[in-house]
């Protein structure tokens, strides 16, 4: 079970990264980018950031490319805004679990509509 400090750092990083991304990335170009979760290593020196991008395929592709190319700059901005002994090295991962969940719900609704016996 994660410590209280680890949970607080996770939430702080999640909130701060969300603000940085919202401020630095245009929704017209990159779609809506949201931070779903952050997993922090036990020594707080690295963090995996799970992101989702809502928009067209072109926006998703550009958003993912821009996120990966701007990773170090995002990390630097995070270091300026969050006071920790070490600024964690960020690993950005595009998480499509929300889209998969929506698709599953859509399939269930289609099955309920097509099966009048229920």
N, CA, C and O atoms as a MOPAC input file, in Angstrom:
PM7 MOZYME 1SCF
protein

 N      0.84900 1    -1.18500 1     0.00000 1
 C      0.00000 1     0.00000 1     0.00000 1
 C      0.89000 1     1.24200 1     0.00000 1
 O      1.82200 1     1.33900 1     0.79800 1
 N      0.60300 1     2.19500 1    -0.89700 1
 C      1.44200 1     3.39500 1    -0.96000 1
 C      1.29800 1     4.24900 1     0.29700 1
 O      0.24900 1     4.28100 1     0.94000 1
 N      2.38000 1     4.93300 1     0.61900 1
 C      2.36200 1     5.79000 1     1.79100 1
 C      1.50100 1     7.02400 1     1.53100 1
 O      1.14000 1     7.32100 1     0.39200 1
 N      1.18700 1     7.71800 1     2.59100 1
 C      0.40000 1     8.94100 1     2.48100 1
 C      1.19000 1     9.97600 1     1.69100 1
 O      0.62500 1    10.71100 1     0.88100 1
 N      2.49200 1    10.03200 1     1.92900 1
 C      3.33000 1    10.99700 1     1.20200 1
 C      3.32300 1    10.69600 1    -0.29300 1
 O      3.21500 1    11.61300 1    -1.10800 1
 N      3.43700 1     9.42200 1    -0.66200 1
 C      3.43200 1     9.04100 1    -2.08100 1
 C      2.10600 1     9.42400 1    -2.72900 1
 O      2.08400 1     9.91100 1    -3.85900 1
 N      1.00700 1     9.20700 1    -2.01900 1
 C     -0.30800 1     9.56200 1    -2.56200 1
 C     -0.42200 1    11.07400 1    -2.74200 1
 O     -0.97900 1    11.53800 1    -3.73600 1
 N      0.09700 1    11.84100 1    -1.79500 1
 C      0.04300 1    13.29700 1    -1.90300 1
 C      0.90500 1    13.80700 1    -3.04300 1
 O      0.50800 1    14.72600 1    -3.75900 1
 N      2.09700 1    13.21200 1    -3.22000 1
 C      2.97500 1    13.61100 1    -4.32100 1
 C      2.32100 1    13.26700 1    -5.65700 1
 O      2.36100 1    14.06600 1    -6.59300 1
 N      1.72000 1    12.08200 1    -5.74800 1
 C      1.01800 1    11.68500 1    -6.98200 1
 C     -0.05300 1    12.69900 1    -7.35800 1
 O     -0.11800 1    13.14700 1    -8.50200 1
 N     -0.87900 1    13.05200 1    -6.40700 1
 C     -1.96400 1    14.01100 1    -6.68000 1
 C     -1.41800 1    15.39000 1    -7.02900 1
 O     -1.95100 1    16.06400 1    -7.91100 1
 N     -0.36300 1    15.81000 1    -6.34700 1
 C      0.25400 1    17.10500 1    -6.64500 1
 C      0.80800 1    17.11900 1    -8.06700 1
 O      0.60600 1    18.08200 1    -8.80500 1
 N      1.50700 1    16.05100 1    -8.44900 1
 C      2.05200 1    15.96800 1    -9.80500 1
 C      0.93600 1    15.91500 1   -10.84000 1
 O      1.02400 1    16.56200 1   -11.88400 1
 N     -0.09700 1    15.15900 1   -10.56000 1
 C     -1.22600 1    15.04000 1   -11.48800 1
 C     -1.88100 1    16.39300 1   -11.72900 1
 O     -2.12900 1    16.77400 1   -12.87300 1
 N     -2.15800 1    17.10800 1   -10.66400 1
 C     -2.81200 1    18.41400 1   -10.76900 1
 C     -1.90100 1    19.42900 1   -11.47300 1
 O     -2.35300 1    20.16600 1   -12.34900 1
 N     -0.63300 1    19.46400 1   -11.09200 1
 C      0.29800 1    20.42800 1   -11.67000 1
 C      0.56100 1    20.13600 1   -13.14200 1
 O      0.59700 1    21.05800 1   -13.95700 1
 N      0.74300 1    18.86900 1   -13.48900 1
 C      0.95500 1    18.51900 1   -14.89200 1
 C     -0.27100 1    18.85300 1   -15.73300 1
 O     -0.14000 1    19.30200 1   -16.87200 1
 N     -1.45400 1    18.63700 1   -15.17800 1
 C     -2.67700 1    19.00900 1   -15.88300 1
 C     -2.72300 1    20.49600 1   -16.18700 1
 O     -3.11100 1    20.90000 1   -17.28300 1
 N     -2.32600 1    21.30900 1   -15.21600 1
 C     -2.31000 1    22.76100 1   -15.41700 1
 C     -1.26200 1    23.16600 1   -16.45400 1
 O     -1.52000 1    24.02400 1   -17.29700 1
 N     -0.07700 1    22.54700 1   -16.39300 1
 C      0.99000 1    22.86700 1   -17.35100 1
 C      0.54700 1    22.51700 1   -18.76900 1
 O      0.71800 1    23.31500 1   -19.69000 1
 N     -0.01300 1    21.34000 1   -18.94300 1
 C     -0.43800 1    20.89800 1   -20.26900 1
 C     -1.57000 1    21.77300 1   -20.78800 1
 O     -1.58800 1    22.13100 1   -21.96500 1
 N     -2.49600 1    22.11100 1   -19.93600 1
 C     -3.61200 1    22.97300 1   -20.34100 1
 C     -3.10000 1    24.34700 1   -20.77900 1
 O     -3.62800 1    24.93900 1   -21.72000 1
 N     -2.08900 1    24.83900 1   -20.10500 1
 C     -1.53300 1    26.15500 1   -20.39800 1
 C     -0.64300 1    26.14100 1   -21.64800 1
 O     -0.63900 1    27.11200 1   -22.40500 1
 N      0.10100 1    25.07300 1   -21.87300 1
 C      1.12900 1    25.04500 1   -22.90900 1
 C      0.67300 1    24.46600 1   -24.25300 1
 O      1.31000 1    24.72300 1   -25.27400 1
 N     -0.41200 1    23.69300 1   -24.27100 1
 C     -0.83600 1    23.02500 1   -25.49700 1
 C     -2.18500 1    23.55200 1   -25.95400 1
 O     -3.12800 1    23.63900 1   -25.16700 1
 N     -2.26900 1    23.90100 1   -27.22700 1
 C     -3.50000 1    24.43000 1   -27.80600 1
 C     -4.48600 1    23.29700 1   -28.07600 1
 O     -4.12400 1    22.28400 1   -28.67300 1
 N     -5.72000 1    23.46900 1   -27.64100 1
 C     -6.73200 1    22.44000 1   -27.89100 1
 C     -7.11800 1    22.38300 1   -29.36300 1
 O     -7.57400 1    21.34400 1   -29.83900 1
 N     -6.94400 1    23.48000 1   -30.08900 1
 C     -7.24200 1    23.47600 1   -31.52300 1
 C     -6.28000 1    22.57100 1   -32.28200 1
 O     -6.68000 1    21.88400 1   -33.22200 1
 N     -5.02000 1    22.56800 1   -31.88000 1
 C     -4.01100 1    21.76900 1   -32.56800 1
 C     -3.93800 1    20.33300 1   -32.03800 1
 O     -3.89300 1    19.38000 1   -32.81500 1
 N     -3.92700 1    20.18900 1   -30.72100 1
 C     -3.61700 1    18.89700 1   -30.09300 1
 C     -4.82000 1    18.20700 1   -29.46800 1
 O     -4.66500 1    17.13900 1   -28.87600 1
 N     -5.99900 1    18.77500 1   -29.57700 1
 C     -7.15500 1    18.19300 1   -28.90600 1
 C     -7.11300 1    18.49600 1   -27.41900 1
 O     -6.30400 1    19.30000 1   -26.95400 1
 N     -7.98800 1    17.84800 1   -26.69100 1
 C     -8.03100 1    18.02800 1   -25.24100 1
 C     -7.16700 1    16.94800 1   -24.61400 1
 O     -7.44900 1    15.75700 1   -24.75000 1
 N     -6.11900 1    17.36600 1   -23.93200 1
 C     -5.19400 1    16.43300 1   -23.29500 1
 C     -5.47100 1    16.46100 1   -21.79400 1
 O     -5.47000 1    17.52300 1   -21.17200 1
 N     -5.70800 1    15.28600 1   -21.22500 1
 C     -5.95400 1    15.23400 1   -19.78600 1
 C     -5.03300 1    14.20700 1   -19.14000 1
 O     -4.66200 1    13.20700 1   -19.75500 1
 N     -4.67700 1    14.47100 1   -17.90600 1
 C     -3.83200 1    13.56900 1   -17.12700 1
 C     -4.75900 1    12.61900 1   -16.37300 1
 O     -5.50200 1    13.04100 1   -15.48700 1
 N     -4.71200 1    11.33400 1   -16.73000 1
 C     -5.56300 1    10.34500 1   -16.08100 1
 C     -4.99300 1     9.88500 1   -14.74800 1
 O     -5.72300 1     9.75300 1   -13.76600 1
 N     -3.69100 1     9.64200 1   -14.71800 1
 C     -3.07200 1     9.12100 1   -13.49700 1
 C     -1.57000 1     9.37200 1   -13.56300 1
 O     -1.00600 1     9.60100 1   -14.63300 1
 N     -0.94600 1     9.32400 1   -12.40700 1
 C      0.50800 1     9.42600 1   -12.29800 1
 C      0.95800 1     8.34000 1   -11.33000 1
 O      0.42900 1     8.22300 1   -10.22400 1
 N      1.93400 1     7.54900 1   -11.75300 1
 C      2.53900 1     6.56000 1   -10.86100 1
 C      3.95500 1     7.01200 1   -10.56400 1
 O      4.74400 1     7.25900 1   -11.47600 1
 N      4.27000 1     7.11600 1    -9.28800 1
 C      5.56900 1     7.62100 1    -8.86500 1
 C      6.38600 1     6.46300 1    -8.30900 1
 O      5.86900 1     5.62600 1    -7.56900 1
 N      7.67100 1     6.41900 1    -8.67200 1
 C      8.57500 1     5.40400 1    -8.13700 1
 C      8.76600 1     5.63400 1    -6.64300 1
 O      8.53400 1     6.73400 1    -6.14300 1
 N      9.18200 1     4.60700 1    -5.94600 1
 C      9.36000 1     4.68800 1    -4.49600 1
 C     10.34600 1     5.74400 1    -4.05900 1
 O     10.20200 1     6.30700 1    -2.97400 1
 N     11.35800 1     6.03000 1    -4.88800 1
 C     12.35200 1     7.04700 1    -4.53700 1
 C     11.99100 1     8.43000 1    -5.07600 1
 O     12.76500 1     9.37300 1    -4.91000 1
 N     10.83000 1     8.56900 1    -5.72000 1
 C     10.31000 1     9.83100 1    -6.25900 1
 C     11.20400 1    10.42900 1    -7.35300 1
 O     11.09600 1    11.61800 1    -7.65100 1
 N     12.08000 1     9.62400 1    -7.95000 1
 C     12.96500 1    10.15800 1    -8.98300 1
 C     12.43400 1     9.92400 1   -10.39100 1
 O     12.98200 1    10.45900 1   -11.35500 1
 N     11.37800 1     9.13200 1   -10.52000 1
 C     10.75500 1     8.94000 1   -11.82600 1
 C      9.25000 1     8.80600 1   -11.64500 1
 O      8.75900 1     8.40700 1   -10.58900 1
 N      8.54200 1     9.14900 1   -12.70200 1
 C      7.08300 1     9.07100 1   -12.66500 1
 C      6.56300 1     8.72500 1   -14.05500 1
 O      7.05800 1     9.22700 1   -15.06400 1
 N      5.56000 1     7.85900 1   -14.08700 1
 C      4.87700 1     7.52000 1   -15.32800 1
 C      3.56400 1     8.27600 1   -15.34200 1
 O      2.75800 1     8.16000 1   -14.41800 1
 N      3.35300 1     9.05000 1   -16.39300 1
 C      2.16400 1     9.89200 1   -16.50700 1
 C      1.26700 1     9.30100 1   -17.59200 1
 O      1.67700 1     9.16900 1   -18.74500 1
 N      0.04100 1     8.94700 1   -17.21200 1
 C     -0.92500 1     8.38700 1   -18.15000 1
 C     -1.83700 1     9.50800 1   -18.63200 1
 O     -2.52400 1    10.15700 1   -17.84300 1
 N     -1.82600 1     9.72100 1   -19.95400 1
 C     -2.55600 1    10.82900 1   -20.56300 1
 C     -3.58800 1    10.29400 1   -21.54900 1
 O     -3.41800 1     9.22200 1   -22.12900 1
 N     -4.64600 1    11.05300 1   -21.72500 1
 C     -5.59400 1    10.74000 1   -22.79200 1
 C     -5.78200 1    11.99600 1   -23.63300 1
 O     -5.69300 1    13.12200 1   -23.14400 1
 N     -6.04500 1    11.76200 1   -24.92200 1
 C     -6.23800 1    12.86500 1   -25.85900 1
 C     -7.59100 1    12.68100 1   -26.51400 1
 O     -7.87200 1    11.63500 1   -27.09900 1
 N     -8.42900 1    13.70300 1   -26.41400 1
 C     -9.75000 1    13.67200 1   -27.02600 1
 C     -9.73000 1    14.63700 1   -28.20400 1
 O     -9.40400 1    15.81500 1   -28.05400 1
 N    -10.08200 1    14.12500 1   -29.37000 1
 C    -10.08700 1    14.96100 1   -30.56800 1
 C    -10.06400 1    14.08700 1   -31.80800 1
 O    -10.26600 1    12.87500 1   -31.73200 1
 N     -9.81900 1    14.70900 1   -32.94100 1
 C     -9.74500 1    13.96700 1   -34.19600 1
 C     -8.45000 1    13.14600 1   -34.23600 1
 O     -7.56900 1    13.31800 1   -33.39300 1
 N     -8.35000 1    12.26300 1   -35.21500 1
 C     -7.14000 1    11.43900 1   -35.33800 1
 C     -5.90900 1    12.30700 1   -35.56800 1
 O     -4.83700 1    12.03200 1   -35.03000 1
 N     -6.07000 1    13.35700 1   -36.37000 1
 C     -4.94200 1    14.25900 1   -36.63500 1
 C     -4.51800 1    14.98500 1   -35.35000 1
 O     -3.32600 1    15.15200 1   -35.08800 1
 N     -5.50300 1    15.41100 1   -34.55600 1
 C     -5.19200 1    16.09400 1   -33.29700 1
 C     -4.49900 1    15.13100 1   -32.33200 1
 O     -3.54600 1    15.51000 1   -31.65100 1
 N     -4.97800 1    13.88900 1   -32.27600 1
 C     -4.36200 1    12.90600 1   -31.38000 1
 C     -2.92000 1    12.63800 1   -31.77400 1
 O     -2.03700 1    12.56800 1   -30.92000 1
 N     -2.68700 1    12.48800 1   -33.07300 1
 C     -1.33200 1    12.21400 1   -33.55700 1
 C     -0.41000 1    13.39400 1   -33.25400 1
 O      0.69500 1    13.20700 1   -32.74500 1
 N     -0.86500 1    14.60700 1   -33.56800 1
 C     -0.05200 1    15.79200 1   -33.30500 1
 C      0.16000 1    15.98100 1   -31.80500 1
 O      1.26000 1    16.32600 1   -31.37300 1
 N     -0.88600 1    15.75800 1   -31.01200 1
 C     -0.76600 1    15.90100 1   -29.56700 1
 C      0.25300 1    14.94300 1   -28.98700 1
 O      1.07100 1    15.32700 1   -28.15200 1
 N      0.20500 1    13.68100 1   -29.43400 1
 C      1.15900 1    12.69300 1   -28.92800 1
 C      2.58400 1    13.05000 1   -29.33400 1
 O      3.50100 1    12.96100 1   -28.51800 1
 N      2.77700 1    13.45300 1   -30.59100 1
 C      4.11200 1    13.84200 1   -31.05600 1
 C      4.63600 1    15.04900 1   -30.28200 1
 O      5.80100 1    15.08800 1   -29.88800 1
 N      3.77100 1    16.02200 1   -30.07300 1
 C      4.18600 1    17.24500 1   -29.37700 1
 C      4.50200 1    16.94500 1   -27.90900 1
 O      5.46400 1    17.48200 1   -27.36100 1
 N      3.69800 1    16.09300 1   -27.27500 1
 C      3.96500 1    15.72100 1   -25.88500 1
 C      5.33300 1    15.05800 1   -25.75600 1
 O      6.10800 1    15.39100 1   -24.85900 1
 N      5.62700 1    14.11800 1   -26.65300 1
 C      6.90800 1    13.41000 1   -26.56700 1
 C      8.07700 1    14.35500 1   -26.84500 1
 O      9.11900 1    14.25700 1   -26.19600 1
 N      7.91500 1    15.25900 1   -27.79600 1
 C      9.01600 1    16.17100 1   -28.11900 1
 C      9.21200 1    17.23600 1   -27.03900 1
 O     10.31700 1    17.75300 1   -26.87600 1
 N      8.16100 1    17.56300 1   -26.30900 1
 C      8.22800 1    18.61000 1   -25.27900 1
 C      8.37400 1    18.03200 1   -23.86400 1
 O      8.24100 1    18.76700 1   -22.88500 1
 N      8.64600 1    16.73100 1   -23.74500 1
 C      8.70200 1    16.07500 1   -22.43500 1
 C      9.69000 1    16.75600 1   -21.49000 1
 O      9.35600 1    17.01600 1   -20.33400 1
 N     10.88500 1    17.04200 1   -21.95900 1
 C     11.88900 1    17.65400 1   -21.07600 1
 C     11.48500 1    19.06400 1   -20.64400 1
 O     11.73800 1    19.46700 1   -19.50900 1
 N     10.85900 1    19.80500 1   -21.55100 1
 C     10.40600 1    21.15200 1   -21.19200 1
 C      9.28900 1    21.07100 1   -20.15600 1
 O      9.25600 1    21.86200 1   -19.21300 1
 N      8.37700 1    20.11700 1   -20.33000 1
 C      7.30400 1    19.91300 1   -19.34700 1
 C      7.91500 1    19.55800 1   -17.99800 1
 O      7.48300 1    20.05800 1   -16.95900 1
 N      8.90900 1    18.70200 1   -18.02300 1
 C      9.59400 1    18.30100 1   -16.79700 1
 C     10.24900 1    19.50000 1   -16.12900 1
 O     10.21100 1    19.62700 1   -14.90500 1
 N     10.85100 1    20.38000 1   -16.92500 1
 C     11.46000 1    21.59700 1   -16.37300 1
 C     10.43400 1    22.52700 1   -15.75000 1
 O     10.66000 1    23.08700 1   -14.67700 1
 N      9.29700 1    22.69100 1   -16.43400 1
 C      8.23400 1    23.53200 1   -15.87900 1
 C      7.69000 1    22.93400 1   -14.58500 1
 O      7.36500 1    23.65900 1   -13.64500 1
 N      7.59400 1    21.61300 1   -14.54600 1
 C      7.14100 1    20.93300 1   -13.33100 1
 C      8.11400 1    21.20000 1   -12.18400 1
 O      7.69600 1    21.44900 1   -11.05400 1
 N      9.40300 1    21.14700 1   -12.48100 1
 C     10.42100 1    21.41100 1   -11.46200 1
 C     10.35100 1    22.82300 1   -10.90800 1
 O     10.67400 1    23.05200 1    -9.74200 1
 N      9.92800 1    23.77700 1   -11.74300 1
 C      9.80200 1    25.16000 1   -11.28400 1
 C      8.57500 1    25.34500 1   -10.38600 1
 O      8.57500 1    26.19300 1    -9.49400 1
 N      7.53500 1    24.55100 1   -10.62800 1
 C      6.28000 1    24.75600 1    -9.90000 1
 C      6.12300 1    23.87300 1    -8.66400 1
 O      5.39800 1    24.22800 1    -7.73500 1
 N      6.79600 1    22.73100 1    -8.65000 1
 C      6.66500 1    21.79200 1    -7.53500 1
 C      8.00500 1    21.70200 1    -6.82200 1
 O      9.03400 1    21.45900 1    -7.45300 1
 N      7.99300 1    21.89500 1    -5.52000 1
 C      9.22600 1    21.84600 1    -4.74200 1
 C      9.37400 1    20.44100 1    -4.15700 1
 O      8.70700 1    20.07800 1    -3.18900 1
 N     10.26200 1    19.66600 1    -4.76900 1
 C     10.63200 1    18.34000 1    -4.28100 1
 C     12.15700 1    18.26400 1    -4.28700 1
 O     12.81700 1    19.05500 1    -4.96200 1
 N     12.70900 1    17.32700 1    -3.54800 1
 C     14.16400 1    17.18200 1    -3.54900 1
 C     14.66500 1    16.89800 1    -4.96200 1
 O     15.65400 1    17.48200 1    -5.40600 1
 N     13.97600 1    15.99400 1    -5.66700 1
 C     14.31500 1    15.66300 1    -7.04900 1
 C     13.08100 1    15.87500 1    -7.91800 1
 O     11.97500 1    15.48300 1    -7.54600 1
 N     13.27600 1    16.49300 1    -9.06700 1
 C     12.18800 1    16.56600 1   -10.03300 1
 C     12.13800 1    15.21800 1   -10.73400 1
 O     13.13400 1    14.79500 1   -11.32000 1
 N     11.00200 1    14.53700 1   -10.68700 1
 C     10.95400 1    13.20100 1   -11.28300 1
 C     11.15400 1    13.24200 1   -12.80100 1
 O     10.69600 1    14.15900 1   -13.48300 1
 N     11.84700 1    12.22900 1   -13.30500 1
 C     11.98900 1    12.05500 1   -14.74800 1
 C     10.65700 1    11.49600 1   -15.23700 1
 O     10.19100 1    10.46400 1   -14.75400 1
 N     10.05300 1    12.18200 1   -16.19200 1
 C      8.71600 1    11.81900 1   -16.64200 1
 C      8.76100 1    10.84200 1   -17.80900 1
 O      9.56700 1    10.97500 1   -18.73000 1
 N      7.87600 1     9.86100 1   -17.74200 1
 C      7.62100 1     8.97700 1   -18.86700 1
 C      6.15600 1     9.18500 1   -19.22200 1
 O      5.26700 1     8.90700 1   -18.41700 1
 N      5.91200 1     9.67400 1   -20.42500 1
 C      4.54600 1     9.98500 1   -20.85400 1
 C      3.97300 1     8.81100 1   -21.63700 1
 O      4.57300 1     8.34900 1   -22.60800 1
 N      2.80600 1     8.33200 1   -21.20900 1
 C      2.15400 1     7.18800 1   -21.84400 1
 C      0.74200 1     7.59800 1   -22.23200 1
 O     -0.01700 1     8.10500 1   -21.40600 1
 N      0.39500 1     7.37500 1   -23.49700 1
 C     -0.97100 1     7.66400 1   -23.94700 1
 C     -1.85500 1     6.50000 1   -23.51100 1
 O     -1.61000 1     5.34700 1   -23.86800 1
 N     -2.86800 1     6.81700 1   -22.74500 1
 C     -3.76500 1     5.82300 1   -22.15800 1
 C     -5.11200 1     5.90700 1   -22.86100 1
 O     -5.81000 1     6.91500 1   -22.75600 1
 N     -5.47500 1     4.85500 1   -23.57400 1
 C     -6.74300 1     4.86300 1   -24.29500 1
 C     -7.83400 1     4.07100 1   -23.56500 1
 O     -8.81500 1     3.65800 1   -24.18400 1
 N     -7.67300 1     3.86000 1   -22.27200 1
 C     -8.64600 1     3.06500 1   -21.51800 1
 C    -10.01900 1     3.72600 1   -21.48500 1
 O    -11.02900 1     3.02400 1   -21.44600 1
 N    -10.08400 1     5.03800 1   -21.49900 1
 C    -11.37600 1     5.73100 1   -21.48400 1
 C    -12.11600 1     5.45700 1   -22.78900 1
 O    -13.31600 1     5.18000 1   -22.78200 1
 N    -11.39700 1     5.53500 1   -23.90800 1
 C    -12.01800 1     5.24500 1   -25.21000 1
 C    -12.47600 1     3.79800 1   -25.28900 1
 O    -13.55700 1     3.51900 1   -25.80800 1
 N    -11.66400 1     2.86800 1   -24.77800 1
 C    -12.06100 1     1.45200 1   -24.78100 1
 C    -13.29600 1     1.24100 1   -23.92800 1
 O    -14.18900 1     0.48600 1   -24.31000 1
 N    -13.36100 1     1.89600 1   -22.77800 1
 C    -14.52700 1     1.78700 1   -21.90800 1
 C    -15.77800 1     2.33500 1   -22.56800 1
 O    -16.85200 1     1.74300 1   -22.45900 1
 N    -15.64600 1     3.46700 1   -23.25300 1
 C    -16.78400 1     4.03700 1   -23.98900 1
 C    -17.25800 1     3.08800 1   -25.07500 1
 O    -18.45900 1     2.93100 1   -25.29400 1
 N    -16.31200 1     2.45700 1   -25.75200 1
 C    -16.66900 1     1.51400 1   -26.82300 1
 C    -17.41300 1     0.30400 1   -26.25300 1
 O    -18.38600 1    -0.16100 1   -26.84800 1
 N    -16.96500 1    -0.20500 1   -25.11000 1
 C    -17.64600 1    -1.33400 1   -24.46700 1
 C    -19.06600 1    -0.94000 1   -24.08200 1
 O    -20.00000 1    -1.71100 1   -24.30300 1
 N    -19.24000 1     0.24000 1   -23.51400 1
 C    -20.58100 1     0.70700 1   -23.14900 1
 C    -21.46400 1     0.86200 1   -24.38200 1
 O    -22.65400 1     0.54800 1   -24.34400 1
 N    -20.88300 1     1.34300 1   -25.46900 1
 C    -21.63400 1     1.50100 1   -26.71300 1
 C    -22.08700 1     0.13500 1   -27.23800 1
 O    -23.22200 1     0.00200 1   -27.69300 1
 N    -21.22800 1    -0.86800 1   -27.18400 1
 C    -21.58200 1    -2.21500 1   -27.63200 1
 C    -22.69800 1    -2.78900 1   -26.76100 1
 O    -23.62600 1    -3.41500 1   -27.27400 1
 N    -22.61300 1    -2.58400 1   -25.46700 1
 C    -23.64900 1    -3.08100 1   -24.55400 1
 C    -24.98800 1    -2.42900 1   -24.87400 1
 O    -26.01600 1    -3.10600 1   -24.89800 1
 N    -24.98600 1    -1.12000 1   -25.12100 1
 C    -26.23000 1    -0.43200 1   -25.46800 1
 C    -26.80600 1    -0.95100 1   -26.77900 1
 O    -28.02100 1    -1.10400 1   -26.90400 1
 N    -25.94200 1    -1.22600 1   -27.76100 1
 C    -26.40900 1    -1.76700 1   -29.03600 1
 C    -27.02400 1    -3.15000 1   -28.84700 1
 O    -28.03500 1    -3.47400 1   -29.47000 1
 N    -26.41300 1    -3.96600 1   -27.98500 1
 C    -26.94500 1    -5.30700 1   -27.72600 1
 C    -28.30100 1    -5.22100 1   -27.01600 1
 O    -29.20900 1    -5.99700 1   -27.31300 1
 N    -28.43300 1    -4.29000 1   -26.09200 1
 C    -29.70400 1    -4.13100 1   -25.38500 1
 C    -30.80900 1    -3.68200 1   -26.33100 1
 O    -31.95600 1    -4.10600 1   -26.18400 1
 N    -30.48400 1    -2.83200 1   -27.30000 1
 C    -31.47100 1    -2.35600 1   -28.26600 1
 C    -31.89200 1    -3.46500 1   -29.22100 1
 O    -33.06000 1    -3.56000 1   -29.59900 1
 N    -30.92900 1    -4.30600 1   -29.61000 1
 C    -31.23600 1    -5.33400 1   -30.59900 1
 C    -31.87400 1    -6.56900 1   -29.98400 1
 O    -32.40600 1    -7.39800 1   -30.72300 1
 N    -31.84500 1    -6.73100 1   -28.67300 1
 C    -32.42800 1    -7.91500 1   -28.02000 1
 C    -33.70400 1    -7.51300 1   -27.30000 1
 O    -33.64500 1    -7.07700 1   -26.15000 1
 N    -34.86900 1    -7.65100 1   -27.95500 1
 C    -36.12100 1    -7.21600 1   -27.35200 1
 C    -36.59800 1    -8.13500 1   -26.21700 1
 O    -37.50400 1    -7.75600 1   -25.47500 1
 N    -36.01600 1    -9.32700 1   -26.06200 1
 C    -36.44600 1   -10.28100 1   -25.02600 1
 C    -36.08500 1    -9.79700 1   -23.62400 1
 O    -36.73100 1   -10.19600 1   -22.65500 1
 N    -35.08700 1    -8.96100 1   -23.50100 1
 C    -34.62800 1    -8.52100 1   -22.17200 1
 C    -35.59800 1    -7.55500 1   -21.54800 1
 O    -35.37000 1    -7.08500 1   -20.43400 1

